[in-house]
Amino acid sequence: DIFYSILGNSARIPSRDVVHIKGLSVNGLLGLSPIRHHARLLELANNSVEFARSFYRNGCRTTGVFKNPTELSEEAWKRLYKQLSDNYFGAQNAGKPLLLEGGLDYSAITIPPEDAQFIATRVQSIDEIATIFGVPPHMVGDLSHSTYSNNEQQNIEFYNVTLSPWITKVEEEMNDKLFLESEKGRLYVDIDARGLLRADTASRTNYYRQMYNIGAMSPNEIRAAEDLDAYEGGDDFFRPLNMESVKSQGNGQK
């Protein structure tokens, strides 16, 4: 049997008393921590955030140089600095035209290519971190490649590829650990995820209609798939009147 040792507790707990929803595992016993497994990537993301914060902290950072043909006095320097700090520092003052006097000239300094590239890694980091957890980028704020149509498709894929396997894991573990043997099969945990697929109702309805029309699903099977109660007479299969089986045709039956 398998036992668990919880931090701060010296007791060994048998696995039947522990609900353990494992992630990706290499041995089937312990799941890998996505954060620990991708520590270097997450560290890069944190560093890029700190860089961007310091880069944009001052609205009048080293994006330009003021030049004056003559040396400024202490009083003139203080007045110039106060004028700039009051009217041009900070993001709220970005874009204001500079009013210069006394032959003062301003030369802009562009962002070095390596700095611009480093800032761009923030977007790349968002995509990579979202990929680690199987989340579409638009759900974590990256709308650079998003449209209404592909967002809807990504939401469906998010459910099918990411959420659905986890929902199955949770249901199986709960059903195995939370009920007595005499209760299993009669009581069960079922996570209702229909709300997540509400945007895809049209596709599901069309699928059920086609399966019903060719006699592949009964009304009660459709209701079971939607977690609805069965009704009397709903187990019969139907097919269009203008269709018959190949076997019936071979026997000359109508």
N, C-alpha and C positions, 0 to 999 in steps of 0.2 A: 504494500500500500504506500501511498505518497503522503508525507506530512509537511506542513508549512510551519515555519518559524517567523513570527511577526516581530518586527523591531520593537524593543521595549517590553516584550513578553517572552519569558523563558519557556513557556509551555509549547509543546508540539501539537499542532492542530491537524487532525486527519483531513484529507482532501474532501471527504464527503460533507464536512462542516464548513467548507470555504467555497464561496462563489468566486471563481477565477475566470474572467473573460480574457483569454490570452490573445495577444497580437501575433504578428509574424514570429514564428519560432523555428529554431534550427534543430531542436531536440524533442519537440512536442510537449515539453514540461514547462518551460519558461518562455515568456514572450519577450521580444526585443523592445526596448524603449526607443521610440522614434527620436526623441530629443537627445538621448545619450548617443545613439547610433549615428546621428548627423550633427554632432556637437560642433565640428569645424565649420560647417555651412551656417549654422545658427550664430556662431561667433562672428563670422564675416558679416552677416546681416546686422547684428548689433553694432559692429564697428562702423558700418556704412551709415547707420542711423546717427551715431555720435558725430561722425564726420559732417553729415548734412546739417545737424543741429548747430555745430560750431561754424559751419560755412555760411549759414543764413542768419546767425544770431544778430549781426549788426548790419542794418540796411546800408550803411556807408562803409562797407568793408573795403579791402584793397582792390576795388574795381576801377579805380582811377587815381590820378595824381594831379595835385594843384601846383602850378608853377607861377612864380612871381619874379619879374625882372629885378626887383630890389628886395632887400632884406626887410621883413616885417618887424615892427616894434612889438614889445610884449603886449601892449594894450590892443594893437591891431590884431594880433594873433588870437587873443582871447575873444575879441568881438567876432572874428571870423568863425572860430570854433563854436561859439554860442549860436551864431546864425545858422550854421550847418546842422548842429544837433537839434535845434528847435524846429527846423523846417524840412530837413532832408533825411534824418536818421530814421530807421525803422521801416517795416514793410508797408505801413499805412501811408508813408510819404513817397513810396516808390513811383518813379515816372515824372515827378515834378521838375520843371525846368530850373536850371541853376541861374541865379542872378549874380554875376561877378562884377567886381569894380577894381579900379586902381591897376589895370593891366594884368589882373589875375587870370590865368589860363588853366583849363581843365583838360586832361588827356585821359580817355577811357582805357582801361586794361581789360581785355577779354579773358574769359575763363580758360585756363590752360587745358589743352585737350585731355591730359591725363586726369584732371579733376572732373571734367565733364563725363568722362568714361567711368570714373569711380562712382559718381552720383547715379549714373545709369544702372550700376549694379544693384541698386535698391529695387528696381523693377524686376530684374532678373532674380534677385533673392526671394521676392514675393512669389514668383512663379515656382521656384524650386521648393520653397517651404510648403506651398499649397500642394505640390506634387507629392511630397512626403506623406501628407495626411489624406491624399486622394480628394482634395477639395478643388473645384473649379476656381481659377484665379478671380473671376468676377465676384465670387462670394466673399473674397477677402479684400475687395477694393481695387483690384486691377482691372480697369475697364478698357485697356488699350486695344484689345482685339475683340471687343464685345459688340454684338448686335442683338436685337430682340429675338431673332430666330435661332441663332446659335446659343444664346443663353438658355432658351427653353430646352434645346437638345442637350446641353451640358447638365441641366438640372435632372433630366431623365437619366443620363449616364451616371451622374453622381449617385442617384438612388440605386441603379442597377449594379454599378461596379463597386461603390464604396459602402453605402448604407446597408444594402440588402445583405451582404455577407455578415456584417456586424449584427444586424437584427437577428439573423439566423443563429449566430453564436450565442447571443444573449438569451434567446428563447430556449435553445437546447440546454444551456447551462442551468437556467432557472428551472426548467421542467425536470431536469435530472436531480437538482439539489433541494428544491423547495417542497416537494411533495413526497408523501409516504408511498410505498410500493402499491398499496391498496387504492391510492388516489390517482396514480398516474394513468393517463388515458381518459379519466373522467374529469379531472381538473388539469388545466394547462395554462401556460402564459402565451399570449398571442399579442404581438405589438401591432397595433392598427396604424399602418403607414399610408392609408388611402389619401389622407390630406396632402401628403407630399406629391402624390401623383395626380392631384386634382387638375393640374394644367394639361395632363395627358388623357383626360377622360374620353375625348373624342376617339383617340387611337384604340383605347381599351374597348369602348363600345362597338367600334367597327369590327374589331377582332372577334368579340363574342358573337356579334350578329352573323359573321361569316361562318364561324364554327357551328352555330346553331342551325343555320340554313343548310349546311351539308350533312347534318345529323351527327356531327362529331362531339357535340356537347349537349347535355340536357339542360333545361332551365335551372334545375337544382344544382347542377355542377357549376353553372355560371354564378349562382347565388353563393355557393360555397367558396368560389374563388374570390368573391367580394366580401366574404365573411358575413353573409346574410343567412337567416334561417331558411330551411327548406319548407316547401309547402306540398300538400297532398296533390298527387298527379303531376308533380314537376320532374319526375324521373323518366318520363317517356321521351323518346327521341322522335324528331320530326324531320321530314324532308319534303321538298317541293313535289307537287303532284305530277309534274312533267318529267320526273326523274325516276329511274328504277335501277336495281343492281344488275351487274353483268350476269350474275348467276340466274336471275329471273329471266333475262332475255334469252339465255341459252336454253332454258327449259320451256320457252314459249309462254311463260307466265306473264300476266299483266296485273 
